[in-house]
Amino acid sequence: MLCVKNASIKGLYKSLYKQYGKQSWWPAEAPFEVMVGAILTQNTAWSNVEKAIANLRRAGVLEPLLLDEISQPELAELIRPSGYFNIKARRLKEFCCWFVARGGLEGLSKADTLTLRNDLLAVHGIGPETADDILLYAFKRPVFVIDTYTRRLFTRTGLATGEEKYDILRIMVEEALDCNVDDMNEFHGLIVKHAKEHCRVKPLCECCPVSLP
């Protein structure tokens, strides 16, 4: 059974990797698509995000300048499958305006990680999880993403109590993985994989394939 108290972060990572192998997250064709997906995935399943992104791609507007120019009602209709589409359309519009004004990927890449994170968090609708998704997967920065799956798994393995603040858990993982971007990328993808297959809201512990050293 996976839920062993006092498990180490590295031990959990190694066990998940041994079971599931390389995950190659984030599922996107370009950094900007990662950013769009990070905003659209708020409060919805990834399968819904894929439908919304497919709509944007078919409409030929999956680019920052084009999303900045399209009307908010048009954008909302295209991303309807992602849910909360009016709110997310507004957030995407504000994000694209900020992204273009800051020089796009090239301009933003010049900022150090802390500055870039603070700038992202200042954009309307961008919280810590969304900002860190963008930092890790679009900008390849050593910032770990703490999501619901991570909290659930860490609590069940004794790595956390469930009451820790977001940044406490984030820094804990970053230090344990020596701020290695590739490892943080894989670990987050593996956590998502395991949470969907076994560590669900109602866990399937009896048939859990992962053991800890």
MARBA-3410 file (N, C-alpha, C, O; in Angstrom, 1 decimal):
213
0.9,-1.2,0.0,0.0,0.0,0.0,0.9,1.2,0.0,1.9,1.3,0.7 ~ 0.5,2.3,-0.8,1.3,3.5,-0.9,1.3,4.3,0.3,2.3,5.0,0.6 ~ 0.2,4.4,1.1,0.1,5.4,2.1,0.9,5.0,3.4,0.4,4.6,4.4 ~ 2.2,5.2,3.2,3.2,4.9,4.3,3.6,6.2,4.9,4.0,7.2,4.2 ~ 3.6,6.4,6.2,3.9,7.6,6.9,5.4,7.9,6.7,6.2,7.0,6.6
5.7,9.2,6.8,7.1,9.6,6.7,7.8,9.2,5.4,9.0,9.0,5.4 ~ 7.1,9.1,4.3,7.7,8.8,3.0,8.5,10.0,2.6,8.2,11.2,3.0 ~ 9.6,9.8,1.9,10.4,10.9,1.4,9.9,11.3,0.1,9.3,10.5,-0.7 ~ 10.1,12.6,-0.3,9.7,13.1,-1.6,10.5,12.4,-2.7,9.8,12.0,-3.7 ~ 11.8,12.2,-2.5,12.5,11.6,-3.5,12.1,10.1,-3.7,12.1,9.5,-4.8
11.8,9.5,-2.5,11.4,8.1,-2.6,10.1,7.9,-3.3,9.9,7.0,-4.1 ~ 9.2,8.9,-3.1,7.9,8.8,-3.8,8.1,9.0,-5.2,7.5,8.4,-6.1 ~ 8.9,10.0,-5.6,9.2,10.3,-7.0,9.8,9.0,-7.7,9.3,8.7,-8.8 ~ 10.7,8.4,-7.1,11.4,7.2,-7.7,10.4,6.1,-7.9,10.4,5.4,-8.9 ~ 9.5,5.9,-6.9,8.5,4.8,-6.9,7.5,5.1,-8.0,7.1,4.1,-8.8
7.0,6.3,-8.1,6.1,6.6,-9.2,6.7,6.5,-10.6,6.1,6.0,-11.5 ~ 7.9,6.9,-10.7,8.6,6.9,-12.0,8.8,5.4,-12.4,8.7,5.0,-13.6 ~ 9.2,4.6,-11.4,9.4,3.1,-11.7,8.1,2.5,-12.2,8.1,1.6,-13.1 ~ 7.0,2.9,-11.7,5.7,2.3,-12.0,5.2,2.9,-13.4,4.7,2.1,-14.2 ~ 5.2,4.2,-13.6,4.6,4.8,-14.7,5.5,5.2,-15.8,5.1,5.4,-17.0
6.8,5.4,-15.5,7.7,5.9,-16.6,7.5,7.4,-16.9,6.8,8.1,-16.2 ~ 8.2,7.8,-17.9,8.3,9.2,-18.3,6.9,9.7,-18.8,6.2,9.0,-19.6 ~ 6.5,10.9,-18.3,5.2,11.4,-18.6,5.2,12.5,-19.7,4.2,12.7,-20.4 ~ 6.3,13.2,-19.8,6.5,14.2,-20.9,5.4,15.2,-20.8,4.7,15.5,-21.8 ~ 5.2,15.8,-19.7,4.2,16.9,-19.5,4.9,18.2,-19.9,6.1,18.3,-19.8
4.3,19.2,-20.4,2.8,19.5,-20.5,2.4,19.1,-21.9,3.1,19.3,-22.8 ~ 1.2,18.6,-22.1,0.7,18.2,-23.4,0.3,19.4,-24.3,-0.8,19.8,-24.3 ~ 1.3,20.0,-24.9,1.1,21.2,-25.7,2.2,21.3,-26.8,3.2,20.7,-26.7 ~ 1.8,22.0,-27.9,2.8,22.1,-29.0,3.7,23.3,-28.9,4.7,23.3,-29.6 ~ 3.4,24.3,-28.1,4.3,25.5,-28.0,4.1,26.1,-26.6,3.0,25.9,-25.9
5.1,26.9,-26.1,5.0,27.5,-24.8,3.7,28.3,-24.6,3.1,28.3,-23.5 ~ 3.3,29.1,-25.6,2.1,29.9,-25.5,0.8,29.1,-25.3,-0.1,29.4,-24.5 ~ 0.8,27.9,-25.9,-0.3,27.0,-25.7,-0.4,26.5,-24.3,-1.4,26.2,-23.7 ~ 0.8,26.3,-23.7,0.9,25.9,-22.3,0.2,26.9,-21.4,-0.6,26.6,-20.5 ~ 0.5,28.2,-21.7,-0.1,29.3,-20.9,-1.6,29.4,-21.1,-2.3,29.5,-20.1
-2.1,29.2,-22.3,-3.5,29.2,-22.5,-4.1,28.0,-21.8,-5.2,28.2,-21.1 ~ -3.5,26.9,-21.9,-4.1,25.7,-21.2,-4.1,25.8,-19.7,-5.0,25.4,-19.0 ~ -3.0,26.5,-19.1,-3.0,26.7,-17.7,-4.1,27.5,-17.2,-4.6,27.3,-16.1 ~ -4.5,28.5,-18.0,-5.7,29.4,-17.6,-7.0,28.6,-17.8,-7.9,28.7,-17.0 ~ -7.1,27.9,-18.9,-8.4,27.2,-19.2,-8.6,26.0,-18.3,-9.8,25.7,-18.0
-7.6,25.4,-17.7,-7.8,24.2,-16.9,-8.2,24.6,-15.5,-8.5,23.6,-14.7 ~ -8.4,25.8,-15.1,-8.9,26.2,-13.8,-10.3,25.7,-13.7,-11.2,26.0,-14.5 ~ -10.5,24.9,-12.6,-11.9,24.3,-12.3,-12.5,23.5,-13.4,-13.7,23.5,-13.6 ~ -11.7,22.8,-14.1,-12.3,21.9,-15.1,-11.3,20.7,-15.4,-10.2,20.8,-15.1 ~ -11.8,19.7,-16.1,-11.0,18.6,-16.5,-10.2,18.9,-17.7,-10.6,19.7,-18.6
-9.0,18.3,-17.8,-8.2,18.5,-19.0,-8.8,18.2,-20.3,-8.6,18.8,-21.3 ~ -9.7,17.2,-20.3,-10.3,16.8,-21.6,-11.2,17.9,-22.1,-11.3,18.1,-23.3 ~ -11.7,18.8,-21.2,-12.5,19.9,-21.7,-11.6,21.0,-22.2,-12.0,21.7,-23.1 ~ -10.4,21.1,-21.6,-9.5,22.1,-22.1,-9.0,21.8,-23.5,-8.8,22.6,-24.3 ~ -8.8,20.5,-23.7,-8.4,20.0,-25.1,-9.4,20.4,-26.1,-9.0,20.8,-27.2
-10.6,20.3,-25.8,-11.7,20.7,-26.8,-11.6,22.2,-27.0,-11.8,22.6,-28.2 ~ -11.4,23.0,-26.0,-11.4,24.4,-26.1,-10.2,24.8,-27.0,-10.3,25.7,-27.8 ~ -9.0,24.2,-26.7,-7.8,24.6,-27.4,-8.0,24.1,-28.9,-7.5,24.8,-29.8 ~ -8.6,23.0,-29.1,-8.9,22.5,-30.5,-9.7,23.6,-31.2,-9.5,23.8,-32.4 ~ -10.7,24.1,-30.6,-11.5,25.2,-31.2,-10.7,26.4,-31.5,-10.8,27.0,-32.6
-9.8,26.8,-30.6,-8.9,28.0,-30.9,-8.0,27.7,-32.1,-7.7,28.6,-32.9 ~ -7.5,26.5,-32.2,-6.6,26.1,-33.2,-7.4,26.1,-34.6,-6.8,26.6,-35.6 ~ -8.5,25.5,-34.6,-9.3,25.5,-35.8,-9.7,26.9,-36.3,-9.8,27.1,-37.5 ~ -9.9,27.8,-35.4,-10.3,29.2,-35.7,-9.1,30.0,-36.1,-9.2,31.1,-36.6 ~ -7.9,29.4,-35.9,-6.6,30.1,-36.3,-6.3,31.2,-35.4,-5.6,32.2,-35.9
-6.6,31.2,-34.2,-6.4,32.3,-33.3,-5.5,31.9,-32.1,-5.4,32.7,-31.1 ~ -4.9,30.8,-32.1,-4.1,30.3,-31.0,-2.7,31.0,-31.0,-1.7,30.3,-30.9 ~ -2.7,32.3,-31.0,-1.5,33.1,-31.0,-1.8,34.4,-30.1,-3.0,34.8,-30.2 ~ -0.8,34.9,-29.4,-1.1,36.0,-28.5,-1.7,37.2,-29.1,-2.7,37.8,-28.6 ~ -1.2,37.7,-30.3,-1.7,38.9,-30.9,-3.2,38.7,-31.4,-4.0,39.6,-31.3
-3.4,37.5,-31.9,-4.8,37.2,-32.4,-5.8,37.1,-31.3,-6.9,37.5,-31.4 ~ -5.4,36.5,-30.2,-6.3,36.3,-29.1,-6.5,37.7,-28.4,-7.6,38.0,-27.9 ~ -5.5,38.6,-28.5,-5.6,39.9,-28.0,-6.6,40.7,-28.8,-7.3,41.6,-28.3 ~ -6.7,40.4,-30.1,-7.5,41.2,-31.0,-8.9,40.7,-31.1,-9.9,41.5,-31.3 ~ -9.2,39.4,-30.9,-10.5,38.9,-31.1,-11.4,39.4,-30.0,-11.0,39.8,-28.9
-12.7,39.5,-30.3,-13.6,40.1,-29.3,-13.8,39.1,-28.1,-13.7,37.9,-28.3 ~ -14.1,39.6,-27.0,-14.3,38.7,-25.8,-15.5,37.8,-26.0,-15.4,36.6,-25.6 ~ -16.6,38.2,-26.6,-17.7,37.2,-26.8,-17.3,36.1,-27.8,-17.7,35.0,-27.6 ~ -16.6,36.5,-28.8,-16.1,35.4,-29.8,-15.2,34.4,-29.1,-15.3,33.2,-29.3 ~ -14.3,35.0,-28.3,-13.4,34.1,-27.5,-14.1,33.2,-26.6,-13.8,32.0,-26.4
-15.1,33.8,-25.9,-15.9,33.0,-24.9,-16.6,31.8,-25.6,-16.6,30.7,-25.0 ~ -17.1,32.0,-26.8,-17.8,31.0,-27.5,-16.8,29.9,-27.9,-17.1,28.7,-27.8 ~ -15.6,30.2,-28.3,-14.6,29.3,-28.7,-14.2,28.4,-27.5,-13.9,27.2,-27.7 ~ -14.1,29.0,-26.4,-13.6,28.2,-25.2,-14.7,27.7,-24.3,-14.5,27.3,-23.2 ~ -15.9,27.7,-24.8,-17.1,27.3,-24.1,-16.9,25.9,-23.4,-17.3,25.7,-22.3
-16.2,24.9,-24.1,-16.1,23.6,-23.5,-15.3,23.6,-22.2,-15.5,22.6,-21.4 ~ -14.5,24.6,-21.9,-13.7,24.6,-20.7,-14.5,25.1,-19.5,-13.9,25.0,-18.4 ~ -15.7,25.5,-19.7,-16.5,25.9,-18.5,-16.1,27.3,-18.0,-15.0,27.8,-18.3 ~ -17.0,28.0,-17.3,-16.8,29.4,-16.9,-16.2,30.2,-18.0,-15.3,31.0,-17.8 ~ -16.7,30.0,-19.2,-16.1,30.6,-20.4,-16.1,32.1,-20.5,-15.1,32.7,-21.1
-17.1,32.8,-19.9,-17.0,34.2,-19.9,-15.9,34.8,-19.0,-15.2,35.7,-19.4 ~ -15.8,34.1,-17.8,-14.7,34.5,-16.9,-13.3,34.2,-17.5,-12.4,35.1,-17.5 ~ -13.2,33.0,-18.1,-11.9,32.7,-18.7,-11.6,33.5,-19.9,-10.4,33.7,-20.2 ~ -12.6,33.9,-20.7,-12.3,34.7,-21.8,-11.7,36.1,-21.4,-10.8,36.6,-22.0 ~ -12.3,36.6,-20.3,-11.8,37.9,-19.8,-10.4,37.7,-19.3,-9.5,38.6,-19.5
-10.1,36.6,-18.6,-8.8,36.3,-18.1,-7.8,36.1,-19.2,-6.6,36.6,-19.1 ~ -8.2,35.4,-20.2,-7.3,35.2,-21.4,-7.0,36.5,-22.1,-5.8,36.8,-22.5 ~ -8.0,37.4,-22.2,-7.8,38.7,-22.9,-6.8,39.5,-22.1,-5.9,40.1,-22.6 ~ -6.9,39.6,-20.8,-6.0,40.4,-19.9,-4.6,39.8,-19.9,-3.6,40.5,-19.9 ~ -4.6,38.4,-19.9,-3.2,37.8,-19.9,-2.5,38.1,-21.3,-1.4,38.5,-21.3
-3.2,38.0,-22.4,-2.6,38.3,-23.7,-2.2,39.7,-23.8,-1.1,40.0,-24.4 ~ -3.0,40.6,-23.3,-2.6,42.0,-23.3,-1.3,42.2,-22.6,-0.4,43.0,-23.0 ~ -1.2,41.6,-21.4,0.0,41.7,-20.6,1.2,41.0,-21.3,2.3,41.6,-21.3 ~ 0.9,39.9,-21.9,2.0,39.1,-22.5,2.6,39.9,-23.7,3.8,39.9,-23.8 ~ 1.7,40.4,-24.5,2.2,41.2,-25.7,2.9,42.5,-25.2,4.0,42.8,-25.8
2.4,43.2,-24.2,3.0,44.4,-23.8,4.4,44.2,-23.2,5.2,45.0,-23.2 ~ 4.6,43.0,-22.6,5.9,42.7,-22.0,6.9,42.0,-23.0,7.9,41.5,-22.5 ~ 6.6,42.0,-24.2,7.5,41.5,-25.2,7.4,40.1,-25.5,8.3,39.5,-26.1 ~ 6.3,39.5,-25.2,6.1,38.0,-25.5,7.0,37.1,-24.8,7.6,37.5,-23.8 ~ 7.2,35.9,-25.3,8.1,34.9,-24.7,9.5,35.4,-24.6,10.2,35.2,-23.6
10.0,36.0,-25.6,11.4,36.5,-25.6,11.6,37.6,-24.6,12.6,37.5,-23.8 ~ 10.7,38.5,-24.5,10.9,39.6,-23.5,10.8,39.1,-22.1,11.6,39.5,-21.2 ~ 9.8,38.2,-21.8,9.5,37.7,-20.5,10.6,36.8,-20.0,10.9,36.7,-18.8 ~ 11.2,36.1,-21.0,12.3,35.1,-20.6,13.5,35.7,-20.1,14.3,35.1,-19.4 ~ 13.7,37.0,-20.2,14.8,37.8,-19.7,14.7,38.0,-18.2,15.7,38.3,-17.6
13.5,37.9,-17.7,13.3,38.2,-16.2,13.8,37.0,-15.4,13.7,35.8,-15.8 ~ 14.3,37.3,-14.2,14.6,36.2,-13.3,13.3,35.5,-12.8,12.3,36.1,-12.9 ~ 13.5,34.3,-12.3,12.3,33.5,-11.9,11.4,34.2,-10.9,10.2,34.2,-11.1 ~ 11.9,34.8,-9.8,11.1,35.4,-8.8,10.4,36.6,-9.4,9.2,36.8,-9.1 ~ 11.0,37.4,-10.2,10.4,38.6,-10.8,9.3,38.2,-11.7,8.2,38.7,-11.7
9.5,37.2,-12.5,8.5,36.7,-13.5,7.3,36.1,-12.7,6.2,36.3,-13.1 ~ 7.6,35.4,-11.6,6.5,34.8,-10.9,5.6,35.9,-10.3,4.4,35.8,-10.3 ~ 6.3,36.9,-9.7,5.5,38.0,-9.1,4.7,38.8,-10.2,3.6,39.2,-9.9 ~ 5.3,38.9,-11.4,4.6,39.6,-12.4,3.4,38.8,-12.9,2.3,39.4,-13.2 ~ 3.5,37.5,-13.0,2.4,36.6,-13.4,1.3,36.7,-12.3,0.1,36.8,-12.7
1.6,36.7,-11.1,0.7,36.7,-10.0,-0.1,38.1,-9.9,-1.2,38.1,-9.4 ~ 0.5,39.1,-10.6,-0.1,40.4,-10.6,-1.2,40.5,-11.7,-2.0,41.4,-11.8 ~ -1.2,39.5,-12.6,-2.2,39.5,-13.7,-3.5,39.0,-13.2,-3.5,38.0,-12.5 ~ -4.6,39.6,-13.5,-5.9,39.2,-13.1,-6.2,37.8,-13.4,-6.1,37.4,-14.6 ~ -6.6,37.0,-12.4,-7.0,35.7,-12.7,-5.9,34.6,-12.6,-6.1,33.4,-12.8
-4.7,35.1,-12.4,-3.5,34.2,-12.3,-3.2,34.0,-10.8,-2.7,34.9,-10.2 ~ -3.5,32.8,-10.3,-3.1,32.4,-9.0,-1.8,31.6,-8.9,-1.2,31.4,-10.0 ~ -1.4,31.2,-7.8,-0.1,30.5,-7.6,0.0,29.2,-8.5,1.0,29.0,-9.2 ~ -1.0,28.4,-8.5,-1.0,27.2,-9.3,-0.8,27.5,-10.8,0.0,26.8,-11.5 ~ -1.6,28.4,-11.3,-1.6,28.7,-12.7,-0.2,29.4,-13.1,0.4,29.0,-14.1
0.2,30.3,-12.2,1.5,30.9,-12.4,2.7,29.9,-12.5,3.5,29.9,-13.3 ~ 2.6,28.9,-11.6,3.7,27.9,-11.5,3.6,26.9,-12.7,4.6,26.4,-13.1 ~ 2.4,26.6,-13.1,2.2,25.8,-14.4,3.0,26.5,-15.5,3.7,25.9,-16.2 ~ 2.7,27.8,-15.6,3.3,28.5,-16.7,4.9,28.6,-16.6,5.6,28.5,-17.5 ~ 5.3,28.8,-15.3,6.8,28.9,-15.1,7.5,27.6,-15.4,8.5,27.6,-16.1
6.9,26.5,-14.9,7.6,25.2,-15.1,7.5,24.7,-16.5,8.5,24.3,-17.0 ~ 6.3,24.8,-17.1,6.1,24.1,-18.4,6.3,25.0,-19.6,6.7,24.5,-20.7 ~ 6.1,26.3,-19.4,6.3,27.2,-20.6,7.7,27.8,-20.6,8.4,28.0,-21.6 ~ 8.2,28.2,-19.3,9.5,28.9,-19.2,10.6,28.0,-18.7,11.7,28.5,-18.7 ~ 10.3,26.8,-18.4,11.3,25.8,-17.9,12.0,26.3,-16.7,13.2,26.2,-16.6
11.3,26.9,-15.8,11.9,27.4,-14.5,11.7,26.4,-13.4,10.7,25.7,-13.4 ~ 12.6,26.4,-12.5,12.6,25.4,-11.4,11.6,25.7,-10.3,11.9,26.0,-9.2 ~ 10.3,25.7,-10.7,9.2,26.0,-9.7,8.2,24.8,-9.8,7.7,24.5,-10.8 ~ 7.9,24.3,-8.6,7.0,23.1,-8.6,5.6,23.6,-8.5,5.3,24.6,-7.9 ~ 4.7,22.8,-9.0,3.2,23.1,-9.0,2.5,22.3,-7.9,2.6,21.0,-7.9
1.9,23.0,-7.0,1.1,22.3,-6.0,-0.4,22.3,-6.4,-1.0,23.4,-6.3 ~ -0.9,21.2,-6.7,-2.3,21.2,-7.1,-3.1,20.3,-6.1,-2.5,19.8,-5.1 ~ -4.3,20.1,-6.4,-5.2,19.2,-5.5,-4.6,17.8,-5.4,-4.7,17.2,-4.3 ~ -4.2,17.3,-6.5,-3.6,15.9,-6.5,-2.4,15.8,-5.6,-2.2,14.8,-4.9 ~ -1.5,16.8,-5.7,-0.3,16.8,-4.9,-0.6,16.9,-3.4,-0.1,16.1,-2.6
-1.5,17.7,-3.0,-1.9,17.8,-1.6,-2.5,16.5,-1.1,-2.2,16.0,0.0 ~ -3.4,15.9,-1.9,-4.0,14.7,-1.6,-3.0,13.6,-1.3,-3.0,12.9,-0.3 ~ -2.1,13.4,-2.3,-1.1,12.3,-2.2,-0.1,12.6,-1.1,0.3,11.6,-0.3 ~ 0.3,13.8,-0.9,1.3,14.1,0.2,0.6,13.9,1.6,1.3,13.4,2.5 ~ -0.6,14.2,1.7,-1.3,14.0,3.0,-1.4,12.5,3.3,-1.3,12.1,4.4
-1.8,11.7,2.3,-2.0,10.3,2.5,-0.7,9.6,2.7,-0.7,8.5,3.3 ~ 0.4,10.1,2.3,1.7,9.5,2.5,2.5,10.0,3.7,3.6,9.6,4.0 ~ 1.9,11.0,4.4,2.5,11.6,5.6,3.5,12.6,5.2,4.2,13.1,6.1 ~ 3.6,13.1,4.0,4.5,14.1,3.6,4.0,15.5,4.0,4.7,16.5,4.1 ~ 2.7,15.6,4.3,2.1,16.8,4.6,0.9,16.6,5.5,0.3,15.5,5.5
0.4,17.6,6.2,-0.8,17.4,7.1,-2.0,17.8,6.3,-3.1,17.4,6.8 ~ -1.9,18.5,5.3,-3.0,19.0,4.5,-3.4,20.5,4.9,-4.2,21.1,4.2 ~ -2.7,21.0,5.8,-2.9,22.4,6.3,-1.9,23.4,5.8,-2.0,24.6,6.1 ~ -0.8,22.9,5.2,0.3,23.8,4.8,-0.1,24.8,3.8,-0.9,24.5,2.9 ~ 0.5,25.9,3.8,0.3,27.0,2.8,0.9,26.5,1.5,1.9,25.7,1.5
0.4,27.0,0.4,0.9,26.6,-0.9,2.4,26.7,-1.0,3.1,25.7,-1.4 ~ 3.0,27.9,-0.7,4.4,28.0,-0.9,5.3,27.2,0.0,6.5,26.9,-0.4 ~ 4.8,26.8,1.1,5.6,25.9,2.0,5.8,24.5,1.3,6.9,24.0,1.3 ~ 4.7,24.0,0.7,4.8,22.7,0.0,5.7,22.9,-1.2,6.5,22.0,-1.5 ~ 5.5,24.0,-1.9,6.2,24.2,-3.2,7.7,24.2,-2.9,8.5,23.5,-3.6
8.1,24.9,-1.9,9.6,25.1,-1.6,10.1,23.7,-1.1,11.3,23.4,-1.4 ~ 9.3,23.0,-0.4,9.7,21.7,0.2,10.1,20.7,-1.0,11.1,20.1,-0.9 ~ 9.3,20.7,-2.0,9.5,19.8,-3.2,10.7,20.4,-4.0,11.6,19.6,-4.4 ~ 10.8,21.7,-4.2,11.9,22.2,-4.9,13.2,21.9,-4.3,14.2,21.6,-5.0 ~ 13.3,22.0,-3.0,14.6,21.7,-2.3,14.9,20.2,-2.3,16.0,19.8,-2.5
13.9,19.4,-2.2,14.1,17.9,-2.2,14.6,17.4,-3.6,15.4,16.5,-3.6 ~ 14.1,18.1,-4.6,14.6,17.7,-6.0,15.7,18.6,-6.5,16.0,18.6,-7.7 ~ 16.3,19.3,-5.6,17.5,20.2,-5.9,17.2,21.1,-7.1,18.1,21.4,-7.9 ~ 16.0,21.6,-7.1,15.6,22.6,-8.2,15.9,22.1,-9.6,16.2,22.9,-10.5 ~ 15.7,20.8,-9.8,16.0,20.2,-11.1,14.7,20.3,-11.9,13.7,19.7,-11.6
14.7,21.1,-13.0,13.5,21.3,-13.8,12.9,20.1,-14.3,11.7,19.8,-14.3 ~ 13.7,19.2,-14.9,13.3,18.0,-15.5,12.6,17.1,-14.5,11.5,16.5,-14.7 ~ 13.2,17.0,-13.3,12.6,16.1,-12.2,11.3,16.7,-11.8,10.3,15.9,-11.5 ~ 11.2,18.0,-11.6,10.0,18.6,-11.2,8.9,18.4,-12.2,7.7,18.2,-11.9 ~ 9.2,18.5,-13.5,8.3,18.3,-14.6,7.7,16.9,-14.5,6.5,16.7,-14.5
8.6,15.9,-14.4,8.2,14.5,-14.3,7.4,14.2,-13.1,6.4,13.5,-13.1 ~ 7.8,14.7,-11.9,7.2,14.4,-10.7,5.7,14.9,-10.7,4.8,14.2,-10.3 ~ 5.5,16.1,-11.2,4.2,16.6,-11.2,3.3,15.8,-12.2,2.1,15.4,-11.8 ~ 3.8,15.4,-13.3,3.1,14.6,-14.3,2.8,13.2,-13.7,1.7,12.7,-13.9 ~ 3.7,12.7,-12.9,3.5,11.4,-12.3,2.4,11.4,-11.2,1.7,10.5,-11.1
2.4,12.5,-10.5,1.4,12.7,-9.4,0.0,12.7,-10.0,-0.9,12.1,-9.5 ~ -0.1,13.5,-11.1,-1.4,13.6,-11.8,-1.8,12.2,-12.3,-3.0,11.8,-12.1 ~ -0.9,11.5,-12.9,-1.2,10.1,-13.4,-1.7,9.2,-12.3,-2.7,8.5,-12.5 ~ -0.9,9.2,-11.2,-1.3,8.3,-10.1,-2.6,8.7,-9.4,-3.4,7.8,-9.0 ~ -2.8,10.0,-9.3,-4.0,10.4,-8.7,-5.2,10.1,-9.5,-6.3,9.8,-8.9
-5.1,10.1,-10.8,-6.3,9.7,-11.6,-6.5,8.2,-11.6,-7.7,7.8,-11.7 ~ -5.4,7.4,-11.5,-5.6,6.0,-11.6,-5.9,5.3,-10.3,-6.6,4.3,-10.2 ~ -5.3,5.8,-9.2,-5.4,5.1,-7.9,-5.7,6.1,-6.7,-6.6,5.8,-5.9 ~ -5.0,7.2,-6.6,-5.2,8.0,-5.5,-6.3,9.0,-5.7,-6.0,10.2,-5.7 ~ -7.5,8.5,-5.9,-8.6,9.3,-6.2,-9.2,9.9,-4.9,-8.7,9.6,-3.8
-10.3,10.6,-5.1,-11.0,11.2,-3.9,-11.3,10.0,-3.0,-11.1,10.0,-1.7 ~ -11.8,8.9,-3.6,-12.0,7.6,-2.9,-10.9,6.7,-3.3,-11.0,6.1,-4.4 ~ -9.8,6.6,-2.6,-8.6,5.9,-3.1,-8.8,4.4,-3.3,-9.6,3.7,-2.6 ~ -8.0,3.9,-4.3,-8.0,2.5,-4.6,-6.7,1.9,-4.0,-5.9,1.4,-4.7 ~ -6.6,1.9,-2.7,-5.4,1.5,-2.0,-5.1,0.0,-2.2,-3.9,-0.4,-2.2
-6.1,-0.8,-2.2,-6.0,-2.2,-2.2,-5.2,-2.7,-3.5,-4.5,-3.7,-3.4 ~ -5.4,-2.0,-4.6,-4.7,-2.4,-5.8,-3.6,-1.4,-6.2,-3.2,-1.4,-7.4 ~ -3.2,-0.6,-5.3,-2.2,0.4,-5.6,-0.9,-0.3,-6.0,-0.4,-1.1,-5.3 ~ -0.3,0.1,-7.2,0.9,-0.6,-7.7,2.2,0.0,-7.2,3.2,-0.5,-7.5 ~ 2.1,1.0,-6.4,3.3,1.7,-6.0,3.7,1.4,-4.6,2.8,1.5,-3.7
5.0,1.1,-4.3,5.5,0.9,-3.0,6.6,1.8,-2.7,7.3,2.2,-3.6 ~ 6.8,2.2,-1.5,7.9,3.1,-1.1,9.0,2.4,-0.4,8.8,1.4,0.3 ~ 10.2,2.9,-0.7,11.4,2.2,0.0,11.4,2.6,1.5,12.3,2.1,2.2
END
